[in-house]
Each structure stands twice: as C-alpha cells, then as structure tokens.
Amino acid sequence: MQYIDNIIFIIILGFAIWFFSRNIGRIVRNIKLGRPNNRHDRPAERWKVMARLALGQGKMGVKPVAGILHMFVYVGFILINIEVMEILIDGIFGTHRILSFLGGFYVGMISFFEVLALLVLISCAIFLIRRNIVHVKRFMKREMKGWPWKDANYILIMEILLMTALLTMNGADALLQQMGNEHYVDTGSFLISGWLTEPLLSGLSESSLILVERICWWFHIIGILFFLNYLYYSKHLHIILAFPNTYFSKLEPMGEFNNLESVTNEVKLMMDPNADPYATPAEGAAEPETFGAKDIFDLNQVQLLNAYTCTECGRCTEQCPANMTGKLLSPRRIMMATRDRLEDVGKVIDEKGKWEDDGKSLMFDYITPEELWACTTCNACVQACPVGIDPMSIIVDMRRYLVMEQSQAPQELNVMMSNIENNGAPWPYGQQDRMKWSEEN
C-alpha cells in the first residue's frame, strides 16, 4: 500500500504525456496540410531572430508595463519548472525533496523560485485587472468576445492558483520540518513562504499541516500537467510555438511581395517566341496551382504555424490604420479565423480518417472580402507582432484569389487595372494626353 501514491502518480503522468503528444501530433498534421515553404536558408540570421524575439522578448518592451509583467511571468514559467522536475522525481520514486542534499544552494534556489512565483502571482493579478476592470481597449474588440475572453481569464486564474499552491506547500513543509516529522527533510524555511504562508498556517496541527501540504503538492503538479494539455485548446500555444515561429519568420524586407510561381511561368511562356501556347502539359506534369488562397490548403505551412502561434494580444489590431478608422478588418481576427478553420478541418479528418470536403472554406465562411479589402498593406500588424506573425501575407494571398480566380475586386481597383491594361498607367488618359496638364499652365 505504501506505493499506491506512486502508482497513481505514474498513471496520471503517463496519461498527461500521451494526451499532450497526441495533441502536438494533431498540430503538426494540420500545419502540414499547407503548402511547403522552404525557410531553412540563412540559419544564422534565423537563430538571431529567434533569440531576440522568442527568448529575449525583444518586442515586448514597446509597451513597458505589459512587457515587464510578461517578462516576470515568462521567466517564472521557465525557471520554476526546474522545481517541477524535482516534484516529478519525488512523485515517481516516493522521495521528498530529493535535491535537498545540495544544502544551502538548494534553499537559495527554492527561495529564488518563490520570489519568481510571487512576481508571477502579482503580474497575473494585474493582467486580470487590466482585462476585467481597466478594460484595455485592444482586449475589448469584437473577436475577443466569448471563448477568447474566457480563455485569457482561465489561464491567469490557473497560474495564480498554481503559484499560491506552491507557496502554501512550501510553508506547510517548513512547519512540518520544525515539528520533526521524519518524512520532511530539514532544509529550513524559504524566503517568501517563510513570511507569507508559514504564519498563516502556524496554528494548525501536524496532521492538518500534512493534509494541507499533500493537497497543495498534488494540486500543483496535477495543475501543471493539466495546464500543459490545456495549451492545445488555448492561445497559450505560443509558449511552445513562438520559438519555431520566430525562426521561420520572414527575413526579407516587409514591403517585398513574393511572386507566384504559376504567374511567373505564364509570363515566361508568353515571352517565349518559340513556345506553343496550345501545347498540352507534359504527361505526369503537376496541375497549375491555384492563384492565391481560398482555403487553408492554399496557404503555406509557415502561415498555418502563424495561426497556431497567435497570442491574441491584439497589438496588430491596435496598430492597424483600417481598424482605427472603424473598418471591419482586424489582423488578430484573421489569424484567429485561420486557426478556427484549421481546427475544423482537423476535426473532419479525425472523424472520417481523411479529409472530405465539408462545403466550407476560409474565404467567405470564416473571412469576408470586406475585411480583406480594408487592408492598406502597410505592414503595421507585422511590425507590431511580438512573435513574428505575418497576417498581411494571408490577406494578400486571399485577395489574389479574389482577383485572379473569382474576378472579384472593388470597382476602384477594376478601373485602375483596366487603365493600366489600356493606357499603361492607372489614370484614365491615353499616352498622347498625358502632358496636356502642362499646357494648361
């Protein structure tokens, strides 16, 4: 019977790892539904970008308050997991504070983790206030209603509870050491729990302290395993995906557009005097690709990775001039809609074992032409994103589809393109009339 706790813990841990691996597999499968995008060039530059944006939080400082608070949460999340490793070992082997043989270094390390835990707790409380009381404008947009709003609150509350459990567990542990309980290794008090939670628990009996310590221990570790698997269903996937996303981000100048290979090939064919325009494609040749993007299958894999990485922070939408003037466009919603479509496609594959057309597409069913044509292609959203997401590339690819596949474009754009075709310029004047303005003066 003495090993029953260990067996239960191992079962829970095994299930959590299996469930997490399954969900990561789904994400990888869904991303691979997109077109390959070879961004393995210039590795040195890519590592630098990842180190600056993902590891160093390079763009978070644009908003100092949010940046500092996020840094506390980020560093706390990374470093406190070192103690989680100790808890996992203790849970598997039935030990208690297996690293306590490090003596004073161990006490200093746990005390440092407690300082981080307190900073995480305070930061998350401030984030909750900013969202629910201060009502920061970028969190109040239409796309944040419903689940996105609840999801952000759930995450913050979860982190507060996890840090509270950690500090309470350590406080009860220190008091049990003072009582001489043989199971609790004598390490002494830790920095934060020593003055924060120990006094609150000091009046409890030994049996009550053991109960408190065990409840907090189990809550803390199961809570972390639950949080790990909750990532798949929340915006907090960026904790993991920010690193590959920044590595594969665009290195070319933001204003540089890519050329469609299919269009390039057509132009080359038109310019080749020896080409036969009526020749049939060679046997086995691939069918010409769709111009632009109608659905997630027409986007590339980096764009789909972008959708999963989106933090829903709203910095892109906050900087969008179209959104500022009341237009329907929100770059954040573009990414959220793309992720929603990806998930819906994934559900069809899960249910039927393969993809079968569900009669929907990213264009029209998830994103409207009105949103796309509101974009000024200024790249403000790309510049603002702290993890290198490029909403504009999706917008441009979908607009290409509307123009080149559906012949759907605003009247003003159709007039301009007709003028370019007929007059060689966007203005409605023939070449012979272009200099008449000078004669009038």
Wavefront OBJ file of the C-alpha trace (Angstrom):
o trace
v 0.000 0.000 0.000
v 2.929 2.364 0.534
v 3.474 2.557 -3.227
v -0.127 3.300 -4.177
v 0.533 7.061 -4.389
v 3.474 6.466 -6.717
v 1.426 4.178 -8.959
v -1.403 6.733 -9.169
v 1.094 9.483 -9.924
v 2.810 7.473 -12.675
v -0.571 6.691 -14.281
v -1.572 10.377 -14.238
v 1.835 11.434 -15.589
v 1.741 8.804 -18.340
v -1.743 9.845 -19.436
v -0.780 13.539 -19.449
v 2.307 12.869 -21.601
v 0.298 10.683 -24.009
v -2.503 13.242 -24.337
v -0.038 16.086 -24.871
v 1.859 14.095 -27.517
v -1.386 13.286 -29.325
v -2.375 16.949 -29.492
v 1.074 18.023 -30.663
v 0.762 15.379 -33.377
v -2.543 16.919 -34.464
v -0.987 20.374 -34.689
v 1.897 19.066 -36.802
v -0.534 17.175 -39.056
v -2.732 20.244 -39.505
v 0.211 22.510 -40.297
v 1.391 20.020 -42.917
v -1.937 20.482 -44.727
v -0.449 23.719 -46.051
v 1.962 24.095 -48.916
v 5.653 23.564 -48.165
v 7.610 26.748 -47.609
v 11.350 26.322 -47.628
v 12.633 28.708 -44.987
v 15.752 26.836 -43.994
v 18.023 29.412 -45.608
v 20.216 31.883 -43.671
v 20.198 29.825 -40.447
v 22.491 32.201 -38.551
v 20.055 35.084 -39.072
v 17.120 32.914 -38.134
v 18.732 31.847 -34.848
v 19.396 35.505 -34.039
v 15.772 36.448 -34.714
v 14.533 33.586 -32.530
v 16.927 34.539 -29.719
v 15.861 38.192 -29.875
v 12.094 37.777 -30.216
v 11.214 34.458 -28.552
v 13.948 34.044 -25.960
v 14.762 37.702 -25.323
v 11.206 39.085 -25.649
v 12.642 41.779 -27.947
v 9.358 43.438 -28.941
v 7.561 43.232 -25.599
v 9.281 46.364 -24.296
v 7.346 48.550 -26.736
v 4.686 48.584 -24.017
v 6.825 48.824 -20.838
v 4.197 47.880 -18.232
v 2.906 44.845 -20.115
v 6.467 43.991 -21.165
v 7.840 43.908 -17.605
v 4.882 41.947 -16.258
v 5.100 39.470 -19.128
v 8.834 39.059 -18.504
v 8.126 38.120 -14.874
v 5.581 35.513 -15.998
v 7.845 34.228 -18.764
v 10.982 33.876 -16.615
v 8.949 32.442 -13.762
v 7.339 29.871 -16.024
v 10.714 28.752 -17.381
v 12.688 28.586 -14.139
v 10.036 27.335 -11.732
v 9.789 24.234 -13.930
v 13.183 23.213 -12.519
v 11.429 22.608 -9.209
v 8.689 20.799 -11.112
v 11.335 18.323 -12.279
v 12.144 17.595 -8.635
v 8.453 17.120 -7.871
v 8.143 14.667 -10.773
v 11.080 12.621 -9.456
v 9.611 12.635 -5.946
v 6.228 11.557 -7.314
v 7.673 8.648 -9.276
v 10.043 7.305 -6.619
v 8.232 8.315 -3.440
v 11.047 10.572 -2.242
v 10.692 14.044 -0.768
v 12.849 16.970 -1.897
v 15.419 14.688 -3.463
v 17.697 17.630 -4.276
v 17.897 18.810 -0.658
v 21.389 17.285 -0.366
v 22.572 20.469 -2.093
v 22.188 22.200 1.270
v 22.347 25.976 1.260
v 22.333 26.130 -2.537
v 19.044 24.244 -2.561
v 17.456 26.643 -0.061
v 18.680 29.610 -2.098
v 17.379 28.062 -5.330
v 13.899 27.360 -3.915
v 13.811 30.827 -2.345
v 14.607 32.342 -5.752
v 11.815 30.285 -7.308
v 9.464 31.584 -4.620
v 10.364 35.169 -5.482
v 9.525 34.394 -9.103
v 6.298 32.685 -8.025
v 5.242 35.795 -6.113
v 6.074 38.011 -9.111
v 4.077 35.695 -11.399
v 1.149 35.819 -8.981
v 1.207 39.630 -8.791
v 1.654 40.004 -12.564
v -1.283 37.715 -13.325
v -3.463 39.603 -10.843
v -2.584 42.888 -12.611
v -3.312 41.312 -16.001
v -6.730 40.245 -14.691
v -7.433 43.795 -13.518
v -6.342 45.223 -16.890
v -8.699 42.888 -18.730
v -11.730 42.937 -16.458
v -11.679 46.281 -14.658
v -9.494 48.714 -16.613
v -10.782 47.259 -19.915
v -7.708 47.874 -22.057
v -9.126 48.782 -25.469
v -7.333 46.118 -27.522
v -8.880 43.395 -25.341
v -12.397 44.690 -25.989
v -12.633 44.130 -29.755
v -15.481 42.068 -31.204
v -13.335 38.992 -31.899
v -12.448 38.756 -28.186
v -15.988 38.069 -27.055
v -16.949 34.599 -25.834
v -14.313 31.902 -25.574
v -11.207 34.089 -26.229
v -12.199 36.329 -23.329
v -12.863 33.410 -21.005
v -9.720 31.585 -22.111
v -7.469 34.507 -21.142
v -9.104 34.728 -17.705
v -8.924 30.974 -17.142
v -5.183 30.990 -17.838
v -4.486 33.867 -15.470
v -6.595 32.362 -12.686
v -4.913 28.999 -13.210
v -1.443 30.499 -12.871
v -2.440 32.380 -9.709
v -3.763 29.158 -8.153
v -0.630 27.213 -9.119
v 1.685 29.810 -7.556
v -0.497 30.002 -4.438
v -0.352 26.211 -4.081
v 3.448 26.259 -4.436
v 3.926 28.868 -1.701
v 1.391 27.190 0.602
v 3.037 23.785 0.081
v 6.454 25.184 0.998
v 5.077 26.954 4.064
v 3.428 23.794 5.406
v 6.585 21.828 4.585
v 8.757 24.186 6.679
v 6.402 23.944 9.671
v 6.426 20.136 9.484
v 10.223 20.235 9.484
v 10.121 22.271 12.678
v 7.829 19.653 14.252
v 10.407 16.983 13.478
v 8.277 14.929 11.083
v 10.684 12.340 9.679
v 9.296 12.445 6.126
v 10.009 16.169 5.719
v 13.706 16.766 5.135
v 15.184 19.532 7.284
v 16.038 22.341 4.858
v 14.746 25.290 6.868
v 12.332 27.993 5.773
v 12.306 29.551 2.320
v 12.349 33.261 1.568
v 8.732 34.067 0.601
v 6.756 31.240 2.198
v 8.721 31.859 5.420
v 6.970 35.176 5.999
v 3.865 34.818 3.861
v 2.321 31.363 4.303
v 4.064 29.941 7.386
v 2.443 32.474 9.761
v -0.960 31.753 8.244
v -0.561 28.004 8.836
v 1.281 28.102 12.157
v -1.788 27.330 14.270
v -2.583 24.027 12.534
v -1.880 20.597 13.969
v 0.689 18.253 12.436
v -1.972 16.100 10.770
v -3.673 19.191 9.337
v -0.362 20.505 8.002
v 0.346 17.173 6.312
v -3.096 17.314 4.717
v -2.508 20.895 3.503
v 0.964 20.078 2.185
v -0.221 16.944 0.335
v -3.266 18.673 -1.153
v -1.110 21.562 -2.414
v 1.560 19.155 -3.718
v -0.959 17.153 -5.726
v -2.834 20.277 -6.866
v 0.382 21.932 -8.021
v 1.726 19.042 -10.075
v -1.635 17.903 -11.497
v -2.436 21.545 -12.228
v 0.783 21.882 -14.230
v 0.040 18.690 -16.171
v -3.489 19.944 -16.818
v -2.130 23.332 -17.921
v 0.286 21.572 -20.282
v -2.593 19.828 -22.017
v -4.843 22.881 -21.886
v -2.349 24.702 -24.120
v -3.736 22.955 -27.201
v -7.163 24.486 -26.598
v -5.947 27.982 -25.740
v -3.976 30.915 -27.066
v -1.084 29.884 -24.844
v 0.290 27.559 -27.508
v 2.688 30.425 -28.181
v 4.648 29.283 -25.113
v 5.885 26.418 -27.282
v 5.370 27.611 -30.854
v 6.898 31.094 -30.524
v 10.344 29.563 -30.941
v 9.819 27.781 -34.284
v 7.548 30.597 -35.454
v 10.202 33.277 -34.977
v 12.843 31.006 -36.516
v 10.793 30.583 -39.704
v 9.624 34.203 -39.832
v 10.154 36.322 -42.938
v 13.675 37.736 -43.279
v 13.100 39.719 -46.466
v 12.064 43.412 -46.227
v 8.469 43.652 -45.021
v 7.338 45.522 -48.125
v 8.693 42.878 -50.504
v 5.960 40.756 -52.090
v 6.557 37.234 -53.286
v 5.887 36.264 -56.896
v 3.508 33.423 -57.646
v 5.406 30.703 -59.471
v 2.366 29.896 -61.581
v 2.131 33.520 -62.777
v 5.858 33.675 -63.422
v 5.648 30.548 -65.563
v 2.747 32.001 -67.539
v 4.664 35.219 -68.190
v 7.727 33.275 -69.307
v 5.531 31.280 -71.673
v 4.064 34.479 -73.134
v 7.511 35.992 -73.604
v 8.978 32.901 -75.280
v 8.611 33.296 -79.082
v 9.192 29.575 -79.583
v 6.581 28.412 -77.091
v 3.389 26.728 -78.304
v 0.529 28.266 -76.311
v -1.763 25.428 -77.360
v 0.576 22.625 -76.296
v -0.845 20.220 -73.735
v 1.075 19.783 -70.450
v 3.650 17.015 -70.426
v 2.425 13.677 -69.197
v 2.711 13.493 -65.437
v 3.166 17.267 -65.056
v 1.599 18.795 -61.964
v -1.592 20.765 -62.366
v -1.154 24.553 -62.208
v -1.527 25.821 -58.657
v -4.470 27.953 -57.597
v -3.843 31.651 -57.838
v -3.902 32.946 -54.288
v -5.618 31.222 -51.377
v -9.229 30.219 -50.897
v -8.748 27.753 -48.056
v -6.062 26.682 -45.608
v -4.770 24.126 -48.141
v -3.685 27.048 -50.369
v -1.706 28.743 -47.603
v 1.842 27.713 -46.794
v 2.907 25.876 -43.675
v 4.522 28.935 -42.069
v 1.234 30.835 -42.369
v -0.578 27.964 -40.645
v 2.113 27.890 -37.946
v 1.468 31.628 -37.536
v -2.211 30.914 -36.893
v -1.442 28.445 -34.115
v 1.163 30.778 -32.584
v -1.078 33.847 -32.341
v -1.177 35.119 -28.748
v -4.368 37.147 -29.317
v -2.626 40.091 -27.646
v -4.167 42.491 -30.160
v -1.065 44.584 -30.775
v -1.515 44.056 -34.518
v -5.132 45.211 -34.490
v -4.252 48.150 -32.242
v -1.760 49.414 -34.856
v -3.958 48.691 -37.900
v -4.998 52.007 -39.546
v -8.036 50.370 -41.140
v -9.253 49.140 -37.762
v -8.583 52.556 -36.216
v -10.991 54.143 -38.688
v -13.769 51.685 -37.929
v -13.238 49.278 -40.814
v -14.171 45.637 -40.310
v -10.582 44.418 -40.635
v -8.779 43.097 -37.557
v -5.447 41.330 -38.254
v -5.892 39.406 -35.000
v -9.231 38.076 -36.212
v -7.630 36.983 -39.491
v -5.254 34.761 -37.525
v -7.979 33.507 -35.187
v -10.272 32.667 -38.115
v -7.452 30.798 -39.867
v -6.819 28.756 -36.722
v -10.550 28.049 -36.341
v -10.692 26.770 -39.928
v -7.599 24.621 -39.329
v -9.211 23.067 -36.272
v -12.483 22.423 -38.092
v -10.626 20.696 -40.924
v -8.707 18.667 -38.354
v -11.950 17.533 -36.727
v -13.242 16.258 -40.071
v -10.014 14.286 -40.553
v -10.276 12.891 -37.021
v -13.877 11.782 -37.548
v -13.571 10.357 -41.074
v -9.934 9.308 -41.203
v -9.230 11.595 -44.147
v -10.223 14.989 -45.471
v -13.648 15.179 -47.084
v -14.986 18.483 -48.352
v -17.322 19.999 -45.760
v -18.655 22.625 -48.138
v -16.870 25.448 -46.361
v -13.705 27.441 -46.988
v -11.602 30.011 -45.197
v -12.737 32.584 -47.741
v -16.370 33.659 -47.317
v -17.230 31.254 -44.422
v -14.573 32.486 -41.979
v -13.154 35.668 -43.512
v -15.113 38.123 -45.659
v -13.906 40.095 -48.704
v -14.829 43.300 -46.892
v -12.189 42.570 -44.254
v -9.543 41.770 -46.858
v -10.078 44.870 -48.996
v -9.869 47.135 -45.960
v -6.165 46.281 -45.605
v -3.773 49.034 -46.720
v -0.793 46.583 -46.833
v 1.161 48.967 -44.585
v 2.739 46.112 -42.575
v 1.941 47.791 -39.240
v 0.496 44.499 -37.976
v 3.642 42.580 -38.923
v 5.874 45.154 -37.249
v 3.784 45.101 -34.056
v 3.626 41.323 -33.543
v 5.954 40.245 -30.711
v 6.404 36.719 -32.120
v 6.903 37.431 -35.831
v 3.410 36.603 -37.156
v 2.545 37.908 -40.641
v -1.241 38.436 -41.001
v -0.738 40.539 -44.122
v 0.627 37.590 -46.132
v -2.657 35.724 -45.629
v -4.660 38.817 -46.552
v -2.658 39.338 -49.753
v -2.917 35.682 -50.799
v -6.684 35.717 -50.303
v -7.033 38.959 -52.245
v -5.048 37.363 -55.059
v -7.616 34.580 -55.118
v -10.495 37.039 -55.313
v -8.917 38.930 -58.218
v -7.289 36.158 -60.216
v -9.727 33.287 -59.640
v -13.047 34.978 -58.940
v -12.585 38.305 -60.772
v -13.964 39.965 -57.669
v -12.389 43.278 -56.791
v -13.662 46.705 -55.716
v -14.787 48.881 -58.612
v -11.974 51.349 -57.982
v -9.402 48.590 -58.358
v -11.022 47.229 -61.510
v -10.936 50.695 -63.079
v -7.271 51.096 -62.156
v -6.328 47.707 -63.607
v -8.267 48.473 -66.823
v -6.416 51.768 -67.153
v -3.071 50.038 -66.691
v -4.031 47.476 -69.333
v -5.266 50.079 -71.831
v -3.173 53.145 -71.042
v -0.065 51.788 -69.336
v -0.845 53.878 -66.245
v -3.507 53.928 -63.500
v -5.033 57.185 -64.820
v -7.813 57.367 -67.446
v -5.702 59.207 -70.027
v -4.100 57.896 -73.181
v -0.384 58.346 -73.656
v -0.967 61.197 -76.135
v -2.871 63.176 -73.498
v -0.523 62.792 -70.539
v 1.258 66.103 -70.951
v -1.826 68.248 -71.516
v -1.762 69.356 -67.912
v 1.477 71.231 -68.595
v -0.071 73.142 -71.482
v -2.897 74.340 -69.281
v -0.381 76.062 -67.017
l 1 2 3 4 5 6 7 8 9 10 11 12 13 14 15 16 17 18 19 20 21 22 23 24 25 26 27 28 29 30 31 32 33 34 35 36 37 38 39 40 41 42 43 44 45 46 47 48 49 50 51 52 53 54 55 56 57 58 59 60 61 62 63 64 65 66 67 68 69 70 71 72 73 74 75 76 77 78 79 80 81 82 83 84 85 86 87 88 89 90 91 92 93 94 95 96 97 98 99 100 101 102 103 104 105 106 107 108 109 110 111 112 113 114 115 116 117 118 119 120 121 122 123 124 125 126 127 128 129 130 131 132 133 134 135 136 137 138 139 140 141 142 143 144 145 146 147 148 149 150 151 152 153 154 155 156 157 158 159 160 161 162 163 164 165 166 167 168 169 170 171 172 173 174 175 176 177 178 179 180 181 182 183 184 185 186 187 188 189 190 191 192 193 194 195 196 197 198 199 200 201 202 203 204 205 206 207 208 209 210 211 212 213 214 215 216 217 218 219 220 221 222 223 224 225 226 227 228 229 230 231 232 233 234 235 236 237 238 239 240 241 242 243 244 245 246 247 248 249 250 251 252 253 254 255 256 257 258 259 260 261 262 263 264 265 266 267 268 269 270 271 272 273 274 275 276 277 278 279 280 281 282 283 284 285 286 287 288 289 290 291 292 293 294 295 296 297 298 299 300 301 302 303 304 305 306 307 308 309 310 311 312 313 314 315 316 317 318 319 320 321 322 323 324 325 326 327 328 329 330 331 332 333 334 335 336 337 338 339 340 341 342 343 344 345 346 347 348 349 350 351 352 353 354 355 356 357 358 359 360 361 362 363 364 365 366 367 368 369 370 371 372 373 374 375 376 377 378 379 380 381 382 383 384 385 386 387 388 389 390 391 392 393 394 395 396 397 398 399 400 401 402 403 404 405 406 407 408 409 410 411 412 413 414 415 416 417 418 419 420 421 422 423 424 425 426 427 428 429 430 431 432 433 434 435 436 437 438 439 440 441
